């Protein structure tokens, strides 16, 4: 696997439309959503790439088009009900259907423990991670029902099922809610041909982990002196000896969205190099 990821293998999404929320990257490199959007296209899907930042969505679309695929960029805040409705309508205007919904929008705020949670941060973090998923699913599930089915992949986190040895209170709460929301809608709509699953990434080396939060580099918030020190520390705790990549997460999502996973729904797929099965030493 190269920095540009794997090529399409089976044309598994030929004739299908994939709407990817959070399809851009926060910085140079390959984030989970950007990699997923490109992989869907490499497997034959037409990709409707949504990102809060227009330039991020456009970068992803340019990659897809340069490889001969079909894609449309759309800027939207998917925590906003009206913006989601407009995005879905625009996708339908372009291609008339939506077969795959991939929700990649999320992330931590500043509220990591009780002493620094604010109501504003709590609400914003839950909106980004949970409300965005609810709004896109609520808008798109009726479309999938009319079409006779579809697949939903929501990106959660291993922080939803285990402690990460550092406080992630609001983020973990939000991602736990994503898991249960996904399980509920999967069971409610299983007989209508709709599958819904979560991917739970572990420690993934993407531009997102090097972002600034409140103007402070993420590695400093985590107590490290440099980006390199932060990477090495994360690599060291993984049984496989390395963090994952956006491509590792995207391949898992691609599988769950494909007909190869036609009998899989209401479940969570951990992508973490084995770290969730470990515990802290003494």
KAPECOR-V373733 format. One record per backbone hydrogen bond with DSSP energy under -0.5 kcal/mol. CO is the residue of the C=O (numbers start at 1). NH is the residue of the N-H. Records with the same first field share a line. If there is no record, write none. Layout:
CO=NH, NH
//
This chain:
2=5
11=14
13=16
16=46
17=19, 99, 100
18=20, 48
19=21, 102
20=22, 23, 50
21=104
29=31
30=246
31=35
32=36
33=37
34=38
35=39
36=40
37=41
38=42
39=43
40=45
41=44
43=13
44=15
45=47
46=18, 48
47=49, 72
48=20, 50
49=74
50=22, 23
51=76
52=54
53=56, 57
54=58
55=59
56=60
57=61
58=62
59=63
60=64
61=65
62=66
63=67
64=67, 69
65=68
70=47
72=49
74=51
76=78
77=80
79=81
80=84
81=85
82=86
83=87
84=88
85=89
86=90
87=91
88=92
89=93
90=94
91=95, 96
92=96
99=151
100=19, 102
101=103, 153
102=21, 104
103=155
110=112
111=170
112=169
113=116, 117
114=117
118=122
119=123
120=124
121=125
122=126
123=127
124=128
125=129
126=130, 131
127=132
130=134
131=135
132=136
133=137
134=138
135=139
136=140
137=141
138=142
140=144
141=145
142=146
143=147
144=148, 149
145=148
150=195
151=101
152=197
153=103
154=156, 199
157=160
158=161, 162
166=164
168=172
169=173
170=174
171=175
172=176
173=177
174=178
175=179
176=180
177=181
178=182
179=183
180=184
181=185
182=186
183=187
184=188
185=189
187=190
189=192, 194
190=193
193=150, 195
195=152
196=266
197=154
198=269
199=156, 201
200=271
201=158
202=204
203=244
204=206
206=209
207=210
208=211
211=218
212=214
213=216
216=213
217=220, 221
218=222
219=224
220=223
226=230
227=231
228=232
229=233
230=234
231=235
232=236
233=237
234=237
235=238
238=241
244=205
245=249
246=250
247=251
248=252
249=253
250=254
251=255
252=256
253=257
254=258
255=258
258=261
259=262
261=264
263=265
267=198
268=270
269=200
271=202
272=275
273=240
274=277
275=278
//
